Amino acid sequence: MVLAASHPHLRAQEVTSQATPLGEVGESSSSLPDGPEAARYPVAAVLPSTDDATTASIESDTQSKIGSRFILDGDVEIHYRDRIIKADHIEFDEDTSELTANGHLHVTGGSNHEDLTASHGTMNLNRQTATFYDVTGSVGLKSNGHAMVYASSNPFLFTGRMVVRTGPQTYEIYDGSLTTCQLPRPDWMLYSGKFAVDSEKAKAQNSTFRLMNIPILFLPYVTHPVDSEQRQSGILIPAISYSSSKGFILGEQYYWAINRSTDVTVGAQYYSLRGWEQSASFRYRGLGNNFAKAKYSGLLDRGITTNGVYLNQGGEDVTFSGRHDFSPQTRVVADAEYLSSYAYRQAFAENFSLAVSSDILSILYGVHEENGFDASARADRYQGLKMAFQAATPTTPAIPEEQVRIFHAPSLDFSSTEHEIGRSGVQWRLDSSYAGLSRVEPGFASGGLTQRVDLHPEISYPLSLDGWHLKASLGARETVYSRSRQTPYSPDGIPVELPNALNRADVEAEVDMRAPVVERTFDSPSVEKFFNGNDVKHTIEPEVTYRYVSGINNFLNVLRFDDIDIMSDTNELQYGVTQRLFLRPVKKRPCQEKPPGPGQEQNWDEDVGRVQTREQIDLKSRKPVCGSREMISWQLTQKYFFNENFGGAVINGRRNIFDTTLNLSGIAFLTEPRAISPLISRLRVRTSAHMDVEWDFDYDTGAKKFTSNNVLVDVHEGNVFGGLSYARLNAPGRFYTEGILSSVSNFDQLRLLLGYGSPTKPGLGVAGNVGLDLNATNTGLLEYGAVQASYNWDCCGFSVEVRKYELGAVRNETAERFNFTLLNIGTAGNLRRAASLF
């Protein structure tokens, strides 16, 4: 809006409606004196511009003109393009567009949200050049009305004796400092005689890094990104650490920002005791769900001698994952990994879970889905690695590392969801596939590709009456193999492949019945008092399933590649019950809205002060009622087998796995014909918003023992958090040692985690975890352990960790790690976020 004041006694609305040219304003302001009771109104005028598309205006208490030069005093404010200039006194020449400002000079705006204050300065508005003195400023910060907030992902603040603007978004800062901390007392500063800032980055030469005003590091050359949409290439901060098995570690990486969607990082680390490790990573993010990621690591190991035995644990690990959507119905996806040596992973993986992970699955597939049908083509490779046994003495031969490799190369699949036949209520579905398969393991390798064609149609009919739900289905399966397996064979017999084709067929029938849910609400005053103003709803959900499969009389002749090959005859009844306890507030109240965080759409419950994850709908108001939640769920299920030997498929004394048992429990339990499965229990308890407990077990009622027993506890209250996990397995073994089948897989392990603090909040944080092998005999009780401590200031933080691995002869290591983080700058050190305990 353009304003002009002709008399100081005019009201605001009169000022708005009576605009005059700037020359007239200057004359009237100088010739008519103010009275003692005069009210001060802004003086506004149009600024001249050589750019017809530019609109500019000023406001000030007083204005005067001498020739082409305007003199503005008292709270002067100029709006020009996307910038605002404020000062106590400004002189402007309309012919040259030169501007001189003194006293509380403040310039804001620009595409990068510059904010600059100075004692005085000169500017050319048309050319957008300027020189400022005694400057404090920022880039990438803006005011939200209450405080300064980030306007980009790369904000920074600076000071300078003199700042020269050489263009709309380019500055030169002389005798200044740069930081990402709030002034005037930043935690760290970078000092230099000259900083050069443009629309993409800030850079300096011969700078000094100060922490808590203490000189720490001299940097010959340093840069900082300014444009949040533009990343920059460069050498990253070196990583330095120490490990008892690797020695002193020195690493460096180079980051290449190829474009805004793609980048590459390459680097190397030198281990003084082992050799060189190389690494590289690639990232791409496309439109929608399209992405690609790849990572490579490898070690040229000089080897290490442990207990007089030389070990070379070098190797390579390559991973790739990606996705591309051709349309909402058609996509290709890949998730692949190649690991050359399990010893390499065990010795050099950065966390315990990865170090002991020996199963690798690589898959590539394309799928098209439409109208409840999908057709796909896939190729996958399973790689199961078994650790090599090293020689006890130099004269004892070592047992080489063993691998099991299974390929689908490729598999063509077609399937459908359930479709109704007319209006009969009868539904049909189909699963089918054609695959080329191969398998390689110690002592066995399939001869080329085994061809397999599988066809599985099914019809079903659902019924519902008075809360009862019943679904009956009838199906058939036909599977043809180009090769078969020789029979009979002993429990630990190595497979012998035959070139003979094999046909396997069956008939399947199933009836699934769900009874009405039995429920009761306990709402007495004593219950409400005990559960803090909540009543309790108890539900019981019984379910029964009968399944019959017949016709597979050649199970032992089938070569094993995947779950299709473990179909067997069965005549079984599965029964179970699920019980739940719900807490429901006695006084129904709708959720109170609170502004959600980025990407959140949740309801905030003001009474409990947190986001509710479970809601119940009030049937009368149709609004969500906050506070309702499931406190306990407990599922018990078991199977009874009328066909105890599964049509002759069971072999005494070995680990038998069939489709029907695998779907019940992941723990093998069939070593002989039997009529009843273990009792499967899954109990989950959420005592409050701060504590979750889970207890899962499989109890073998015949052997009267727990084949598996797992307990998980998670606690978090304020800054305190903790966790416990206990895992017990006592089930038939599957590992071979010198041709002898292990009779039992038996382990007993405990994991503990305890900590205080947060990696994103100021203050102290301490955390520790430990893994214990309670069945340890030859090795120690400890498998791994770690202690981390961190302290965060307002805009920087420091973390340190000591980590211990005890994996027998393959790895006995103590490693120290650290990192130092500067807000919106980066992290120095080798303690990565993925390895953090917080």
Buried (B, 14 or more C-beta within 10 A) or exposed (E): EBBBBBBBEBEEEEBBEEBBEBEEBBEBBEEEEEEEEEEEBBBBBBBBBEEEEEEBBBBBBBBBBEEEBBBBBBBBBBBBBEBEBBBBBBBBBBEEBBBBBBBBBBBBBBEBBBBBBBEBBBBBBBBBBBBBBBBBBBBBBBEEEEEBEBBBEBBBBBBBEBBBBBEBBBBBBBEBBBBBBBBEEBBBBBBBEBBBBBBBBBBBEEBBBBBEEEEEEEEEEBBBBBBBEBBBEBEBBEBBBEBEBBBEBBBBBBBBBEEEEBBBBBBBBBBEBBBBBBBBBBBBEBEEEBBBBBBBBBBEBEEBEBEEBEBBBBBBBBBBBBBBBEEEEBBBBBBBBBBBBBBBBBBBBBBBEBBBBBEBEBBBBBBBBEEEEBBBBBBBBBBBBBBBBBBEEEEEEEBEEBBBBBBBEBBBBBBBEBEEEEEEEBBBBBBBBBBBBBBEBEEEEBEEBBBBBBBBBBBBBBEEEEEEBBBBBBBBBBBBBBBBBEEEBEEEBEBEBBEEEBEBBBEBBBBBBBBEEEEEEBEEEEBBEEBEEBBBBBBBBBBBBBBBBBBBBBBBBBBBBBEBBBBBBBBBBBBBBBBBBBBBBEEBBEBEEEEEEEEEEBBBBEEEEEBBEEBBEBEEEEEBBBBBBBBBBBBBBBBEBEBEBBBBBBBEEBBBBBBBBEEBBEBBBBBEBBEEBBBBBBBBBBEEBBBBBBBBBBBBEEEEEBBBBBBBBBBBEEEEBBBBBBBBBBBBBEEBEEEEBEEEBEEBBBBBBBBBBBBEEEEEBBBBBBBBBEEBEEBEEBBBBBBBBBBBBEBBBBBBBBBBBBBBBBBBBBBBBBBBBBBBBEBBBBBEEEBBBB
